[in-house]
Amino acid sequence: MIPPPASTSPNALASFARRALALARTEIAALGALLVIAFGVMTFVEVADDMTEADGQAFDHSVLMAMRPYADDPGRPWGPWWLKEAADDITSLGGISVLGLFATIAVVFLVIQRKRLSALLLVAGLGVGVMLSEGLKSVFERERPPVAYQAVETINASFPSGHALLSAVFYLSLGVMLTRAFPQRRFKAFVLGVAILMTLLVGITRIYLAAHWASDVFAGWSVGAAWAMALWLISYAIDRHQRRHHAGLRDRPAPTEVDRVENDHG
C-alpha cells in the first residue's frame, strides 16, 4: 500500500497520484502475466491432445502440403529461392548456440545496468527452458515430418518445437526485462514488439522448413510464453520482497524524466 501524502500541497498530491498510478499499472501487469500463463498452459494441453486425433493430424498435414506445393520436389518449400535462404538464417536465431551467445551479451548488459536480479533470472530461465524442451520431447516422442520434406537437418523428437519454446522464453523474457531499463513508453513498446516479432519469425520458419509440424510450434510458443511470464512474476515478487528488506540482489530502478526534474529541484 502507498501511504497518503503527509502534506496536501499540489506537489505532494501529484507525487502521490503518480505513485498510485504506477502501482496500479504494475498490478495490472501482474494480472496480465497470470492470464498469459493460464492461457499458455491450457493451449499446450489442448494442442497436445489434438495432435493425437485425426483432426489435429489432418491440420498438420494440410499445413505441410501448403508449404510443399512441388510434387516432383517435396523438399523444396513454397516461394522463391531466396525465401528459403532467409528462413535458414532466421531459424538459427532460435538455436541454442545463438541464444547462448545472445544470452551472454544480454546478461553483461543487464549487469552493467545494475539489473543483477534480471540477469540471474534470465540465465536460470533459459536453463529451465532447455530442460522443459528436452523433457517434453522425451515424454511425447513425436516423429518429425518425413525427411523428404525437411529443408534442414533435425536430430531429436518433434513435439514441442525447441526453437519455438526457447525463442519465446529468451526473447520475451529479455523484452520484458529490458522494458524496465527504458522509462519512455515508446522504447518499451519497441522492445516488446521486437521480442514478439523474433519469437514469431523463429517459429514460422520451423514450419516453413518442415522441421516441425505446425502444432509443434504452437505448443512451443505456449510453453515458452507461459514460462517467460512466470519468470517476470518471480522477478516482480523477489524484487518487491528484497526492496522491503533492503537486500543487495535486486534491480536498480531506472530513472524517469519526472525523477530527474524532482532531483533538480530538490
N, C-alpha and C positions, 0 to 999 in steps of 0.2 A: 504494500500500500504506500501511496505517496502522501506524506504529511501535508496538511494545508499550510499555506504561507503564513508566517508569523505576522507579516505586515499586509495591509490591504492596499498598498500603493499600486499604481498601474504596472510598474516594472515587476513587482513581486507576483501579481496576479498573472501577468503574461508569462513569466518564467514557470509558474505552477501549471498553467494551461499547456505549455509546450511539453513539460514532463508527463503530464497526464495523457496527452495525445500520443507521445512516444510509447508509453506503457501499453495503451490500448492497441496500437499497431503491432507491438510485439506479441501480445496475447492473441490477436487475430492471426498473426503469422504462425504461432504455435498450433492453433486450431487447424489452420490450413495444412500444416505438416502432418498432423494426425489423420486428416482426411485423405491425404495422398498415401500415407502408409496403409490405411484400411482399404482404399481403392486398389492399391498395388497388390496387396495380398489376395484380395478377392478375385482380381483379374488373373493372377497367376493360377489360382486354384481352378478357375473356370477354363482357362486355356489348357492346363494340364489334363483336365477331364475331357475336353473336346478333342484333343489330339488322338485319343484312343477310339473315338467314334467315327462313323462313316462320314458325317457332315464335315467334321473338322479336317479329316484327311482329304476329302474332296476339295475343300477350300485351299489347302496347302498345295495340292497337285495343280489346281487351276492357276494359282499364282506362279508356280514354277513354269508351267506351259506358256503363260503370258510373257515371261522373261526369256523364253527359248522358242521363238517362232520359226526357227530354221530347222526343218525336219532332217535335212541332209547333213546338218552340223549341229547336233544338240548341245555341244559345249560352247557354242557362240551365243553370247547374250544379245538381247534386243538393242538396237541403236548403232550408231557409227563406231568405228574402231577406237576413237579417242575417248569415248564414254567408258569403255571397259578399262582403258589405261587410267583414267581419272578415278574410277571406282577402286582399282587396285591400290592407288595411292591413299585414298580416303579411308579405306577399310583398315589400313595399317595403323591409323590413329586410335584404334581400339585394341591393338595388340599389347601384350604385357610388356614387351620391351620398350615400346614408345611411351606407354603410360608410366612405366617406371622412370624413364628419363624426364617426362613432364612432371611427375610427382616430385622428383628431386629438385627441379627448378622451382616448383611451387612452394615446397617446404622451405627452401632457402629464402624465397621472397617473404613468406609469412613470418619467418623468424626475424628477418630484417625489420619487418613492420611491427615486431613485438607481439605477434599473434601466435604465441607458443602453444596455446591450447588447440587452436585450429590446426596448426602444423602437426601436432601429435595425433589428433583425431583423423586427419587426412591419411596419414600413414597407416593407422590402425584400420580405418575404413576400407582402404584399398586391400589390405591384407585379408580382412574378413571377406571382402568381396570375392577374392580369388578362391577362398575356401568354400564360399557359397556356390560359386560356379562349378568347381570341381565336384563338390559333394552332391549337388543336384544332378549333374551329369551321370555320376555313378549310380544314383538311385533310379533314374528313368532309363538310362542306357538306350536312348533312341538312335536309330540309324540316320545318318545324314542323307540328303538327296543322292540319287545314283551318281556314281563317279563320272559317268559320261556327260552329265550336265554341269558338273562343277568347273568353274573357271579358275579356281585357286585350290591349293592343296589343303587338306584338313587332316587332323591327327587324332581327334577323340570323339566322344559322343556328341549328339546334336542338340539335345534339349537340357537346359535353355542355352541360348547363344551367349557364350562367354564374352565375345566382343561387345554385344549389346548391353549385357549386365555390367561389365567393368567400365565401359564408357559412361553409362548412366551414373554409376557410383562416383567415378572420378570427376567428370565434367560438371555434374550437377552439384556435388559436394563442394568442389572448388568454386563454382559460380556463386553459391550461397555464401560461402565463407568470405570470398573476395568482396561481396557487396558491403561487408562491414568495414572494409578498408577505404571505401569511397562514400563520402557523405552525400554527394549530389545524386539526385534521383535518376538523372539521365545516364550516369555511369552505372548505377545499379541495374537499370533496365538493359543496358547494353551488355553487361557481363552475363546476366541471366539469359538473355537472348542468344548469345554466342554459345553458352553451355548447352542450352536446349538444342540448338542447331547442330552442334557437334555430335550430340547423342543420337539425334535422328539420322544424320547422314551415315554414321558408322553402321547403325542397324539396317538401314535401307540398302547399303552396299552389300551387306551379308546376304540379303535376299537376292539382290540383282546378280551377284556372282554365284548363286546357287550353293553357297557354303552352308546355308541353313534353310529350313522351311520357314515360312512366314510366322507360324505360331511359335517357333523357337525364339525369334526376335521379339515378338510381343511379350513372351514370358520373361526374357532377359530384361527388357525395359521395365516391366512391372516390378521385378525383384530389385533391380538396381535403383529405381526411383524411390521405392519404399525404404531401402537401406540408406540412401542418401538423406532422406528426410529424417530418418531415425538418428542419423549422425548429427544433424542440425539440432534436434531436440536434446540429444545428450550434451552437445556443446552448450546449448542455452541453459540447461539445468545446472551443469557443472559451473559455468561462468557465474550464474546468479549465486550459487552456494559459496563460491570462493570469494566473490565480491563482499558478501556479508561477513566472511571470516578473514578478509584481507590476505588471502592466500597468494603465493607467488606465481603459481602456474595458471595464468588466465590471460585473456586477450586484452590488450590495451585499447580502450575505445578510441575510435578515430575522431579527430577534432572536426567540428562543424563550423560553418560560417558564423552561426549565432554565438558559439563558444568563443570564437576569435573576437567578435565585437564586444562580448561581455568582458573578456580578458583585457581588451584595450581600454575599456572604460572603468575597469576595476581598480 
